[in-house]
Structures are given as structure tokens and as C-alpha cells.
Amino acid sequence: MKSQSWRKEPRKNYSNDFKLRMVELASRPGACVAQIARENGVNDNVIFKWLRLWQDEGRISRRLPATVESSSLPTMLPVEVIPDPA
């Protein structure tokens, strides 16, 4: 007798770009994770997992190394000019 798996379909694999997009959408102020999940065919618990991973470890997949965010724009710093005492 062959045992049957409780899982009806194979586990879904989502691309890292897709995960990052879901995290971006879910991170917006006032975002409804349940609605985002429904619109994209994902279980909301999966999006919450990706959000936690991103917030805690800076990554969307445990298979990827943590990322360091850096701004591509230059940052202006205040400068105080002091006269030369000579």
C-alpha cells in the first residue's frame, strides 16, 4: 500500500525579485498584507515571514547573504568654516 502525502501540490518557489516586491508593498504605511497576498496568490503568512526576515536579517531568503542597504545618492553634510588662527 502506497502512502499518500498530505500535500496536494508541490511547494511553490517564488523568485527573489517577487519576494522583494511583496516586502516593498507590505512595508508601505497602511498596507493590507492580506489583500496583497490575495491579489498575488500568496498566503499572507508567507509574506509576514518574508517581512520578518527582511526586518530582522536584511534578506528575503535564508539562502541569500544579508544585504547592506546603501543610498546611491550623495549625502550632504553640514560644514562649519573656521578661520585660520595664523
PyMOL Python script that loads the backbone (N, CA, C, O; Angstrom):
from pymol import cmd

cmd.read_pdbstr("""\
ATOM      1  N   MET A   1       0.845  -1.186   0.000  1.00  0.00           N
ATOM      2  CA  MET A   1       0.000   0.000   0.000  1.00  0.00           C
ATOM      3  C   MET A   1       0.888   1.247   0.000  1.00  0.00           C
ATOM      4  O   MET A   1       1.817   1.363   0.800  1.00  0.00           O
ATOM      5  N   LYS A   2       0.590   2.159  -0.897  1.00  0.00           N
ATOM      6  CA  LYS A   2       1.382   3.365  -1.045  1.00  0.00           C
ATOM      7  C   LYS A   2       0.808   4.466  -0.155  1.00  0.00           C
ATOM      8  O   LYS A   2      -0.394   4.729  -0.186  1.00  0.00           O
ATOM      9  N   SER A   3       1.670   5.111   0.641  1.00  0.00           N
ATOM     10  CA  SER A   3       1.182   6.194   1.498  1.00  0.00           C
ATOM     11  C   SER A   3       1.050   7.470   0.674  1.00  0.00           C
ATOM     12  O   SER A   3       1.844   7.728  -0.231  1.00  0.00           O
ATOM     13  N   GLN A   4       0.041   8.253   1.002  1.00  0.00           N
ATOM     14  CA  GLN A   4      -0.201   9.489   0.276  1.00  0.00           C
ATOM     15  C   GLN A   4       0.309  10.663   1.093  1.00  0.00           C
ATOM     16  O   GLN A   4       0.184  10.699   2.317  1.00  0.00           O
ATOM     17  N   SER A   5       0.873  11.599   0.398  1.00  0.00           N
ATOM     18  CA  SER A   5       1.358  12.808   1.042  1.00  0.00           C
ATOM     19  C   SER A   5       0.167  13.710   1.366  1.00  0.00           C
ATOM     20  O   SER A   5      -0.821  13.725   0.631  1.00  0.00           O
ATOM     21  N   TRP A   6       0.257  14.449   2.448  1.00  0.00           N
ATOM     22  CA  TRP A   6      -0.816  15.374   2.818  1.00  0.00           C
ATOM     23  C   TRP A   6      -0.811  16.593   1.903  1.00  0.00           C
ATOM     24  O   TRP A   6      -1.809  17.307   1.802  1.00  0.00           O
ATOM     25  N   ARG A   7       0.308  16.823   1.246  1.00  0.00           N
ATOM     26  CA  ARG A   7       0.431  17.971   0.357  1.00  0.00           C
ATOM     27  C   ARG A   7      -0.120  17.611  -1.015  1.00  0.00           C
ATOM     28  O   ARG A   7       0.347  16.658  -1.639  1.00  0.00           O
ATOM     29  N   LYS A   8      -1.105  18.360  -1.488  1.00  0.00           N
ATOM     30  CA  LYS A   8      -1.737  18.065  -2.778  1.00  0.00           C
ATOM     31  C   LYS A   8      -0.880  18.530  -3.948  1.00  0.00           C
ATOM     32  O   LYS A   8      -0.811  17.862  -4.980  1.00  0.00           O
ATOM     33  N   GLU A   9      -0.235  19.665  -3.786  1.00  0.00           N
ATOM     34  CA  GLU A   9       0.567  20.232  -4.860  1.00  0.00           C
ATOM     35  C   GLU A   9       1.994  20.435  -4.362  1.00  0.00           C
ATOM     36  O   GLU A   9       2.223  20.546  -3.158  1.00  0.00           O
ATOM     37  N   PRO A  10       2.949  20.484  -5.283  1.00  0.00           N
ATOM     38  CA  PRO A  10       4.324  20.751  -4.844  1.00  0.00           C
ATOM     39  C   PRO A  10       4.444  22.155  -4.255  1.00  0.00           C
ATOM     40  O   PRO A  10       3.671  23.054  -4.586  1.00  0.00           O
ATOM     41  N   ARG A  11       5.408  22.318  -3.395  1.00  0.00           N
ATOM     42  CA  ARG A  11       5.636  23.610  -2.752  1.00  0.00           C
ATOM     43  C   ARG A  11       5.998  24.651  -3.809  1.00  0.00           C
ATOM     44  O   ARG A  11       6.764  24.370  -4.730  1.00  0.00           O
ATOM     45  N   LYS A  12       5.444  25.850  -3.667  1.00  0.00           N
ATOM     46  CA  LYS A  12       5.720  26.914  -4.632  1.00  0.00           C
ATOM     47  C   LYS A  12       7.075  27.543  -4.330  1.00  0.00           C
ATOM     48  O   LYS A  12       7.449  27.738  -3.174  1.00  0.00           O
ATOM     49  N   ASN A  13       7.791  27.851  -5.388  1.00  0.00           N
ATOM     50  CA  ASN A  13       9.053  28.576  -5.269  1.00  0.00           C
ATOM     51  C   ASN A  13       8.855  29.951  -5.882  1.00  0.00           C
ATOM     52  O   ASN A  13       8.445  30.073  -7.036  1.00  0.00           O
ATOM     53  N   TYR A  14       9.145  30.984  -5.106  1.00  0.00           N
ATOM     54  CA  TYR A  14       8.991  32.352  -5.577  1.00  0.00           C
ATOM     55  C   TYR A  14      10.367  32.943  -5.839  1.00  0.00           C
ATOM     56  O   TYR A  14      11.316  32.673  -5.102  1.00  0.00           O
ATOM     57  N   SER A  15      10.474  33.740  -6.877  1.00  0.00           N
ATOM     58  CA  SER A  15      11.760  34.377  -7.185  1.00  0.00           C
ATOM     59  C   SER A  15      12.077  35.418  -6.118  1.00  0.00           C
ATOM     60  O   SER A  15      11.182  35.923  -5.440  1.00  0.00           O
ATOM     61  N   ASN A  16      13.346  35.725  -5.980  1.00  0.00           N
ATOM     62  CA  ASN A  16      13.755  36.726  -5.001  1.00  0.00           C
ATOM     63  C   ASN A  16      13.214  38.102  -5.363  1.00  0.00           C
ATOM     64  O   ASN A  16      12.903  38.897  -4.475  1.00  0.00           O
ATOM     65  N   ASP A  17      13.097  38.393  -6.657  1.00  0.00           N
ATOM     66  CA  ASP A  17      12.515  39.667  -7.089  1.00  0.00           C
ATOM     67  C   ASP A  17      11.056  39.772  -6.648  1.00  0.00           C
ATOM     68  O   ASP A  17      10.609  40.826  -6.195  1.00  0.00           O
ATOM     69  N   PHE A  18      10.322  38.673  -6.787  1.00  0.00           N
ATOM     70  CA  PHE A  18       8.920  38.649  -6.371  1.00  0.00           C
ATOM     71  C   PHE A  18       8.816  38.860  -4.857  1.00  0.00           C
ATOM     72  O   PHE A  18       7.986  39.642  -4.394  1.00  0.00           O
ATOM     73  N   LYS A  19       9.654  38.168  -4.093  1.00  0.00           N
ATOM     74  CA  LYS A  19       9.638  38.303  -2.631  1.00  0.00           C
ATOM     75  C   LYS A  19       9.930  39.742  -2.223  1.00  0.00           C
ATOM     76  O   LYS A  19       9.254  40.302  -1.360  1.00  0.00           O
ATOM     77  N   LEU A  20      10.939  40.330  -2.849  1.00  0.00           N
ATOM     78  CA  LEU A  20      11.306  41.703  -2.521  1.00  0.00           C
ATOM     79  C   LEU A  20      10.169  42.661  -2.850  1.00  0.00           C
ATOM     80  O   LEU A  20       9.913  43.602  -2.099  1.00  0.00           O
ATOM     81  N   ARG A  21       9.493  42.429  -3.958  1.00  0.00           N
ATOM     82  CA  ARG A  21       8.353  43.278  -4.338  1.00  0.00           C
ATOM     83  C   ARG A  21       7.231  43.160  -3.311  1.00  0.00           C
ATOM     84  O   ARG A  21       6.621  44.165  -2.947  1.00  0.00           O
ATOM     85  N   MET A  22       6.954  41.953  -2.841  1.00  0.00           N
ATOM     86  CA  MET A  22       5.918  41.756  -1.829  1.00  0.00           C
ATOM     87  C   MET A  22       6.297  42.460  -0.523  1.00  0.00           C
ATOM     88  O   MET A  22       5.445  43.063   0.129  1.00  0.00           O
ATOM     89  N   VAL A  23       7.562  42.382  -0.147  1.00  0.00           N
ATOM     90  CA  VAL A  23       8.036  43.054   1.068  1.00  0.00           C
ATOM     91  C   VAL A  23       7.901  44.565   0.916  1.00  0.00           C
ATOM     92  O   VAL A  23       7.482  45.247   1.851  1.00  0.00           O
ATOM     93  N   GLU A  24       8.252  45.090  -0.256  1.00  0.00           N
ATOM     94  CA  GLU A  24       8.110  46.527  -0.502  1.00  0.00           C
ATOM     95  C   GLU A  24       6.653  46.959  -0.382  1.00  0.00           C
ATOM     96  O   GLU A  24       6.353  47.966   0.258  1.00  0.00           O
ATOM     97  N   LEU A  25       5.750  46.203  -0.995  1.00  0.00           N
ATOM     98  CA  LEU A  25       4.323  46.543  -0.927  1.00  0.00           C
ATOM     99  C   LEU A  25       3.803  46.457   0.504  1.00  0.00           C
ATOM    100  O   LEU A  25       3.062  47.333   0.950  1.00  0.00           O
ATOM    101  N   ALA A  26       4.188  45.411   1.221  1.00  0.00           N
ATOM    102  CA  ALA A  26       3.696  45.202   2.583  1.00  0.00           C
ATOM    103  C   ALA A  26       4.290  46.197   3.571  1.00  0.00           C
ATOM    104  O   ALA A  26       3.727  46.409   4.645  1.00  0.00           O
ATOM    105  N   SER A  27       5.421  46.812   3.224  1.00  0.00           N
ATOM    106  CA  SER A  27       6.086  47.755   4.123  1.00  0.00           C
ATOM    107  C   SER A  27       5.518  49.168   4.027  1.00  0.00           C
ATOM    108  O   SER A  27       5.840  50.023   4.852  1.00  0.00           O
ATOM    109  N   ARG A  28       4.693  49.412   3.050  1.00  0.00           N
ATOM    110  CA  ARG A  28       4.120  50.747   2.894  1.00  0.00           C
ATOM    111  C   ARG A  28       3.160  51.044   4.039  1.00  0.00           C
ATOM    112  O   ARG A  28       2.466  50.149   4.520  1.00  0.00           O
ATOM    113  N   PRO A  29       3.120  52.308   4.476  1.00  0.00           N
ATOM    114  CA  PRO A  29       2.177  52.669   5.541  1.00  0.00           C
ATOM    115  C   PRO A  29       0.738  52.379   5.119  1.00  0.00           C
ATOM    116  O   PRO A  29       0.321  52.746   4.021  1.00  0.00           O
ATOM    117  N   GLY A  30      -0.006  51.727   5.984  1.00  0.00           N
ATOM    118  CA  GLY A  30      -1.405  51.415   5.718  1.00  0.00           C
ATOM    119  C   GLY A  30      -1.627  50.227   4.803  1.00  0.00           C
ATOM    120  O   GLY A  30      -2.759  49.962   4.398  1.00  0.00           O
ATOM    121  N   ALA A  31      -0.564  49.508   4.469  1.00  0.00           N
ATOM    122  CA  ALA A  31      -0.689  48.352   3.570  1.00  0.00           C
ATOM    123  C   ALA A  31      -1.452  47.224   4.252  1.00  0.00           C
ATOM    124  O   ALA A  31      -1.280  46.982   5.447  1.00  0.00           O
ATOM    125  N   CYS A  32      -2.289  46.543   3.493  1.00  0.00           N
ATOM    126  CA  CYS A  32      -3.043  45.391   3.991  1.00  0.00           C
ATOM    127  C   CYS A  32      -2.397  44.128   3.419  1.00  0.00           C
ATOM    128  O   CYS A  32      -2.562  43.814   2.240  1.00  0.00           O
ATOM    129  N   VAL A  33      -1.660  43.411   4.267  1.00  0.00           N
ATOM    130  CA  VAL A  33      -0.925  42.233   3.817  1.00  0.00           C
ATOM    131  C   VAL A  33      -1.870  41.176   3.265  1.00  0.00           C
ATOM    132  O   VAL A  33      -1.548  40.515   2.277  1.00  0.00           O
ATOM    133  N   ALA A  34      -3.022  41.009   3.883  1.00  0.00           N
ATOM    134  CA  ALA A  34      -3.985  40.010   3.408  1.00  0.00           C
ATOM    135  C   ALA A  34      -4.436  40.327   1.981  1.00  0.00           C
ATOM    136  O   ALA A  34      -4.558  39.425   1.152  1.00  0.00           O
ATOM    137  N   GLN A  35      -4.680  41.593   1.701  1.00  0.00           N
ATOM    138  CA  GLN A  35      -5.110  41.990   0.356  1.00  0.00           C
ATOM    139  C   GLN A  35      -3.976  41.795  -0.653  1.00  0.00           C
ATOM    140  O   GLN A  35      -4.203  41.298  -1.756  1.00  0.00           O
ATOM    141  N   ILE A  36      -2.764  42.184  -0.278  1.00  0.00           N
ATOM    142  CA  ILE A  36      -1.601  41.995  -1.159  1.00  0.00           C
ATOM    143  C   ILE A  36      -1.428  40.514  -1.465  1.00  0.00           C
ATOM    144  O   ILE A  36      -1.158  40.131  -2.604  1.00  0.00           O
ATOM    145  N   ALA A  37      -1.585  39.688  -0.440  1.00  0.00           N
ATOM    146  CA  ALA A  37      -1.438  38.238  -0.612  1.00  0.00           C
ATOM    147  C   ALA A  37      -2.491  37.692  -1.576  1.00  0.00           C
ATOM    148  O   ALA A  37      -2.169  36.925  -2.484  1.00  0.00           O
ATOM    149  N   ARG A  38      -3.745  38.089  -1.376  1.00  0.00           N
ATOM    150  CA  ARG A  38      -4.831  37.618  -2.256  1.00  0.00           C
ATOM    151  C   ARG A  38      -4.591  38.026  -3.703  1.00  0.00           C
ATOM    152  O   ARG A  38      -4.757  37.221  -4.618  1.00  0.00           O
ATOM    153  N   GLU A  39      -4.201  39.276  -3.903  1.00  0.00           N
ATOM    154  CA  GLU A  39      -4.000  39.792  -5.261  1.00  0.00           C
ATOM    155  C   GLU A  39      -2.850  39.095  -5.987  1.00  0.00           C
ATOM    156  O   GLU A  39      -2.806  39.075  -7.217  1.00  0.00           O
ATOM    157  N   ASN A  40      -1.920  38.524  -5.218  1.00  0.00           N
ATOM    158  CA  ASN A  40      -0.740  37.911  -5.827  1.00  0.00           C
ATOM    159  C   ASN A  40      -0.675  36.406  -5.651  1.00  0.00           C
ATOM    160  O   ASN A  40       0.333  35.786  -5.990  1.00  0.00           O
ATOM    161  N   GLY A  41      -1.742  35.807  -5.123  1.00  0.00           N
ATOM    162  CA  GLY A  41      -1.808  34.358  -4.997  1.00  0.00           C
ATOM    163  C   GLY A  41      -0.832  33.761  -4.003  1.00  0.00           C
ATOM    164  O   GLY A  41      -0.307  32.668  -4.211  1.00  0.00           O
ATOM    165  N   VAL A  42      -0.592  34.492  -2.916  1.00  0.00           N
ATOM    166  CA  VAL A  42       0.353  34.053  -1.889  1.00  0.00           C
ATOM    167  C   VAL A  42      -0.377  34.003  -0.553  1.00  0.00           C
ATOM    168  O   VAL A  42      -1.271  34.812  -0.303  1.00  0.00           O
ATOM    169  N   ASN A  43      -0.007  33.072   0.293  1.00  0.00           N
ATOM    170  CA  ASN A  43      -0.564  33.030   1.639  1.00  0.00           C
ATOM    171  C   ASN A  43       0.007  34.206   2.427  1.00  0.00           C
ATOM    172  O   ASN A  43       1.208  34.468   2.367  1.00  0.00           O
ATOM    173  N   ASP A  44      -0.849  34.917   3.168  1.00  0.00           N
ATOM    174  CA  ASP A  44      -0.375  36.092   3.897  1.00  0.00           C
ATOM    175  C   ASP A  44       0.693  35.749   4.933  1.00  0.00           C
ATOM    176  O   ASP A  44       1.551  36.582   5.225  1.00  0.00           O
ATOM    177  N   ASN A  45       0.659  34.544   5.492  1.00  0.00           N
ATOM    178  CA  ASN A  45       1.693  34.151   6.457  1.00  0.00           C
ATOM    179  C   ASN A  45       3.075  34.098   5.811  1.00  0.00           C
ATOM    180  O   ASN A  45       4.081  34.358   6.471  1.00  0.00           O
ATOM    181  N   VAL A  46       3.126  33.766   4.540  1.00  0.00           N
ATOM    182  CA  VAL A  46       4.405  33.724   3.826  1.00  0.00           C
ATOM    183  C   VAL A  46       4.960  35.140   3.686  1.00  0.00           C
ATOM    184  O   VAL A  46       6.158  35.362   3.865  1.00  0.00           O
ATOM    185  N   ILE A  47       4.090  36.093   3.368  1.00  0.00           N
ATOM    186  CA  ILE A  47       4.544  37.484   3.253  1.00  0.00           C
ATOM    187  C   ILE A  47       5.020  37.989   4.606  1.00  0.00           C
ATOM    188  O   ILE A  47       6.036  38.678   4.682  1.00  0.00           O
ATOM    189  N   PHE A  48       4.298  37.655   5.681  1.00  0.00           N
ATOM    190  CA  PHE A  48       4.747  38.059   7.016  1.00  0.00           C
ATOM    191  C   PHE A  48       6.113  37.455   7.339  1.00  0.00           C
ATOM    192  O   PHE A  48       6.937  38.106   7.981  1.00  0.00           O
ATOM    193  N   LYS A  49       6.358  36.237   6.908  1.00  0.00           N
ATOM    194  CA  LYS A  49       7.658  35.590   7.122  1.00  0.00           C
ATOM    195  C   LYS A  49       8.753  36.358   6.381  1.00  0.00           C
ATOM    196  O   LYS A  49       9.814  36.632   6.943  1.00  0.00           O
ATOM    197  N   TRP A  50       8.492  36.705   5.112  1.00  0.00           N
ATOM    198  CA  TRP A  50       9.475  37.465   4.338  1.00  0.00           C
ATOM    199  C   TRP A  50       9.724  38.825   4.971  1.00  0.00           C
ATOM    200  O   TRP A  50      10.860  39.295   5.007  1.00  0.00           O
ATOM    201  N   LEU A  51       8.659  39.463   5.475  1.00  0.00           N
ATOM    202  CA  LEU A  51       8.803  40.759   6.143  1.00  0.00           C
ATOM    203  C   LEU A  51       9.704  40.651   7.365  1.00  0.00           C
ATOM    204  O   LEU A  51      10.605  41.468   7.555  1.00  0.00           O
ATOM    205  N   ARG A  52       9.457  39.631   8.197  1.00  0.00           N
ATOM    206  CA  ARG A  52      10.282  39.420   9.399  1.00  0.00           C
ATOM    207  C   ARG A  52      11.741  39.184   9.027  1.00  0.00           C
ATOM    208  O   ARG A  52      12.644  39.760   9.634  1.00  0.00           O
ATOM    209  N   LEU A  53      11.964  38.343   8.036  1.00  0.00           N
ATOM    210  CA  LEU A  53      13.333  38.075   7.587  1.00  0.00           C
ATOM    211  C   LEU A  53      14.015  39.364   7.136  1.00  0.00           C
ATOM    212  O   LEU A  53      15.171  39.618   7.474  1.00  0.00           O
ATOM    213  N   TRP A  54      13.293  40.168   6.376  1.00  0.00           N
ATOM    214  CA  TRP A  54      13.853  41.413   5.863  1.00  0.00           C
ATOM    215  C   TRP A  54      14.170  42.374   7.008  1.00  0.00           C
ATOM    216  O   TRP A  54      15.246  42.971   7.036  1.00  0.00           O
ATOM    217  N   GLN A  55      13.238  42.525   7.953  1.00  0.00           N
ATOM    218  CA  GLN A  55      13.429  43.460   9.054  1.00  0.00           C
ATOM    219  C   GLN A  55      14.498  42.983  10.038  1.00  0.00           C
ATOM    220  O   GLN A  55      15.271  43.794  10.548  1.00  0.00           O
ATOM    221  N   ASP A  56      14.550  41.686  10.307  1.00  0.00           N
ATOM    222  CA  ASP A  56      15.486  41.150  11.297  1.00  0.00           C
ATOM    223  C   ASP A  56      16.880  40.897  10.734  1.00  0.00           C
ATOM    224  O   ASP A  56      17.878  41.121  11.419  1.00  0.00           O
ATOM    225  N   GLU A  57      16.951  40.431   9.490  1.00  0.00           N
ATOM    226  CA  GLU A  57      18.229  39.974   8.952  1.00  0.00           C
ATOM    227  C   GLU A  57      18.669  40.690   7.679  1.00  0.00           C
ATOM    228  O   GLU A  57      19.778  40.464   7.197  1.00  0.00           O
ATOM    229  N   GLY A  58      17.812  41.552   7.129  1.00  0.00           N
ATOM    230  CA  GLY A  58      18.176  42.279   5.921  1.00  0.00           C
ATOM    231  C   GLY A  58      18.220  41.423   4.671  1.00  0.00           C
ATOM    232  O   GLY A  58      18.953  41.728   3.730  1.00  0.00           O
ATOM    233  N   ARG A  59      17.431  40.346   4.657  1.00  0.00           N
ATOM    234  CA  ARG A  59      17.370  39.471   3.479  1.00  0.00           C
ATOM    235  C   ARG A  59      15.960  38.923   3.336  1.00  0.00           C
ATOM    236  O   ARG A  59      15.169  38.959   4.279  1.00  0.00           O
ATOM    237  N   ILE A  60      15.650  38.412   2.142  1.00  0.00           N
ATOM    238  CA  ILE A  60      14.322  37.870   1.891  1.00  0.00           C
ATOM    239  C   ILE A  60      14.334  36.366   1.777  1.00  0.00           C
ATOM    240  O   ILE A  60      13.289  35.730   1.642  1.00  0.00           O
ATOM    241  N   SER A  61      15.533  35.797   1.833  1.00  0.00           N
ATOM    242  CA  SER A  61      15.674  34.349   1.747  1.00  0.00           C
ATOM    243  C   SER A  61      16.850  33.928   2.608  1.00  0.00           C
ATOM    244  O   SER A  61      17.887  34.591   2.616  1.00  0.00           O
ATOM    245  N   ARG A  62      16.697  32.846   3.322  1.00  0.00           N
ATOM    246  CA  ARG A  62      17.810  32.360   4.141  1.00  0.00           C
ATOM    247  C   ARG A  62      18.940  31.820   3.276  1.00  0.00           C
ATOM    248  O   ARG A  62      20.049  31.605   3.763  1.00  0.00           O
ATOM    249  N   ARG A  63      18.665  31.603   2.004  1.00  0.00           N
ATOM    250  CA  ARG A  63      19.693  31.113   1.080  1.00  0.00           C
ATOM    251  C   ARG A  63      20.598  32.229   0.580  1.00  0.00           C
ATOM    252  O   ARG A  63      21.652  31.964   0.003  1.00  0.00           O
ATOM    253  N   LEU A  64      20.190  33.477   0.800  1.00  0.00           N
ATOM    254  CA  LEU A  64      20.976  34.613   0.334  1.00  0.00           C
ATOM    255  C   LEU A  64      21.721  35.251   1.495  1.00  0.00           C
ATOM    256  O   LEU A  64      21.234  35.231   2.626  1.00  0.00           O
ATOM    257  N   PRO A  65      22.898  35.818   1.233  1.00  0.00           N
ATOM    258  CA  PRO A  65      23.586  36.546   2.305  1.00  0.00           C
ATOM    259  C   PRO A  65      22.825  37.823   2.629  1.00  0.00           C
ATOM    260  O   PRO A  65      22.083  38.345   1.796  1.00  0.00           O
ATOM    261  N   ALA A  66      23.014  38.318   3.836  1.00  0.00           N
ATOM    262  CA  ALA A  66      22.366  39.560   4.245  1.00  0.00           C
ATOM    263  C   ALA A  66      22.889  40.696   3.381  1.00  0.00           C
ATOM    264  O   ALA A  66      24.060  40.714   3.002  1.00  0.00           O
ATOM    265  N   THR A  67      22.014  41.638   3.076  1.00  0.00           N
ATOM    266  CA  THR A  67      22.400  42.771   2.246  1.00  0.00           C
ATOM    267  C   THR A  67      22.574  44.002   3.111  1.00  0.00           C
ATOM    268  O   THR A  67      21.963  44.132   4.171  1.00  0.00           O
ATOM    269  N   VAL A  68      23.404  44.884   2.646  1.00  0.00           N
ATOM    270  CA  VAL A  68      23.593  46.161   3.319  1.00  0.00           C
ATOM    271  C   VAL A  68      23.042  47.216   2.389  1.00  0.00           C
ATOM    272  O   VAL A  68      23.482  47.357   1.248  1.00  0.00           O
ATOM    273  N   GLU A  69      22.072  47.956   2.894  1.00  0.00           N
ATOM    274  CA  GLU A  69      21.477  48.994   2.063  1.00  0.00           C
ATOM    275  C   GLU A  69      22.395  50.197   2.033  1.00  0.00           C
ATOM    276  O   GLU A  69      22.885  50.644   3.070  1.00  0.00           O
ATOM    277  N   SER A  70      22.619  50.709   0.863  1.00  0.00           N
ATOM    278  CA  SER A  70      23.387  51.940   0.744  1.00  0.00           C
ATOM    279  C   SER A  70      22.657  52.847  -0.228  1.00  0.00           C
ATOM    280  O   SER A  70      22.117  52.404  -1.241  1.00  0.00           O
ATOM    281  N   SER A  71      22.654  54.092   0.097  1.00  0.00           N
ATOM    282  CA  SER A  71      21.990  55.059  -0.763  1.00  0.00           C
ATOM    283  C   SER A  71      22.886  55.354  -1.956  1.00  0.00           C
ATOM    284  O   SER A  71      24.085  55.577  -1.792  1.00  0.00           O
ATOM    285  N   SER A  72      22.322  55.358  -3.136  1.00  0.00           N
ATOM    286  CA  SER A  72      23.114  55.664  -4.322  1.00  0.00           C
ATOM    287  C   SER A  72      23.270  57.173  -4.500  1.00  0.00           C
ATOM    288  O   SER A  72      24.075  57.627  -5.313  1.00  0.00           O
ATOM    289  N   LEU A  73      22.503  57.944  -3.741  1.00  0.00           N
ATOM    290  CA  LEU A  73      22.587  59.389  -3.833  1.00  0.00           C
ATOM    291  C   LEU A  73      23.598  59.918  -2.824  1.00  0.00           C
ATOM    292  O   LEU A  73      23.702  59.384  -1.720  1.00  0.00           O
ATOM    293  N   PRO A  74      24.341  60.957  -3.186  1.00  0.00           N
ATOM    294  CA  PRO A  74      25.283  61.529  -2.217  1.00  0.00           C
ATOM    295  C   PRO A  74      24.522  62.186  -1.076  1.00  0.00           C
ATOM    296  O   PRO A  74      23.420  62.702  -1.257  1.00  0.00           O
ATOM    297  N   THR A  75      25.124  62.158   0.086  1.00  0.00           N
ATOM    298  CA  THR A  75      24.512  62.750   1.266  1.00  0.00           C
ATOM    299  C   THR A  75      25.223  64.054   1.586  1.00  0.00           C
ATOM    300  O   THR A  75      26.452  64.096   1.644  1.00  0.00           O
ATOM    301  N   MET A  76      24.463  65.107   1.792  1.00  0.00           N
ATOM    302  CA  MET A  76      25.038  66.398   2.139  1.00  0.00           C
ATOM    303  C   MET A  76      25.206  66.471   3.651  1.00  0.00           C
ATOM    304  O   MET A  76      24.288  66.159   4.409  1.00  0.00           O
ATOM    305  N   LEU A  77      26.386  66.886   4.072  1.00  0.00           N
ATOM    306  CA  LEU A  77      26.670  67.045   5.487  1.00  0.00           C
ATOM    307  C   LEU A  77      26.914  68.516   5.776  1.00  0.00           C
ATOM    308  O   LEU A  77      27.486  69.225   4.947  1.00  0.00           O
ATOM    309  N   PRO A  78      26.481  68.989   6.958  1.00  0.00           N
ATOM    310  CA  PRO A  78      26.732  70.388   7.298  1.00  0.00           C
ATOM    311  C   PRO A  78      28.228  70.601   7.569  1.00  0.00           C
ATOM    312  O   PRO A  78      28.890  69.755   8.169  1.00  0.00           O
ATOM    313  N   VAL A  79      28.736  71.736   7.117  1.00  0.00           N
ATOM    314  CA  VAL A  79      30.151  72.063   7.302  1.00  0.00           C
ATOM    315  C   VAL A  79      30.240  73.434   7.946  1.00  0.00           C
ATOM    316  O   VAL A  79      29.540  74.367   7.552  1.00  0.00           O
ATOM    317  N   GLU A  80      31.112  73.544   8.942  1.00  0.00           N
ATOM    318  CA  GLU A  80      31.335  74.830   9.592  1.00  0.00           C
ATOM    319  C   GLU A  80      32.737  75.292   9.225  1.00  0.00           C
ATOM    320  O   GLU A  80      33.710  74.571   9.442  1.00  0.00           O
ATOM    321  N   VAL A  81      32.840  76.488   8.670  1.00  0.00           N
ATOM    322  CA  VAL A  81      34.135  77.029   8.271  1.00  0.00           C
ATOM    323  C   VAL A  81      34.687  77.837   9.432  1.00  0.00           C
ATOM    324  O   VAL A  81      34.036  78.754   9.934  1.00  0.00           O
ATOM    325  N   ILE A  82      35.902  77.485   9.855  1.00  0.00           N
ATOM    326  CA  ILE A  82      36.560  78.166  10.976  1.00  0.00           C
ATOM    327  C   ILE A  82      37.763  78.924  10.414  1.00  0.00           C
ATOM    328  O   ILE A  82      38.560  78.350   9.673  1.00  0.00           O
ATOM    329  N   PRO A  83      37.901  80.196  10.757  1.00  0.00           N
ATOM    330  CA  PRO A  83      39.042  80.963  10.244  1.00  0.00           C
ATOM    331  C   PRO A  83      40.361  80.389  10.760  1.00  0.00           C
ATOM    332  O   PRO A  83      40.436  79.871  11.873  1.00  0.00           O
ATOM    333  N   ASP A  84      41.397  80.494   9.929  1.00  0.00           N
ATOM    334  CA  ASP A  84      42.732  80.017  10.291  1.00  0.00           C
ATOM    335  C   ASP A  84      43.317  80.973  11.333  1.00  0.00           C
ATOM    336  O   ASP A  84      43.327  82.184  11.109  1.00  0.00           O
ATOM    337  N   PRO A  85      43.807  80.454  12.477  1.00  0.00           N
ATOM    338  CA  PRO A  85      44.291  81.334  13.547  1.00  0.00           C
ATOM    339  C   PRO A  85      45.625  82.013  13.213  1.00  0.00           C
ATOM    340  O   PRO A  85      46.135  82.740  14.065  1.00  0.00           O
ATOM    341  N   ALA A  86      46.201  81.831  12.075  1.00  0.00           N
ATOM    342  CA  ALA A  86      47.516  82.400  11.752  1.00  0.00           C
ATOM    343  C   ALA A  86      47.507  83.857  11.540  1.00  0.00           C
ATOM    344  O   ALA A  86      48.552  84.446  11.262  1.00  0.00           O
TER     345      ALA A  86
END
""", "prot")
cmd.dss("prot")
cmd.show_as("cartoon", "prot")
cmd.util.cbc("prot")
cmd.orient("prot")
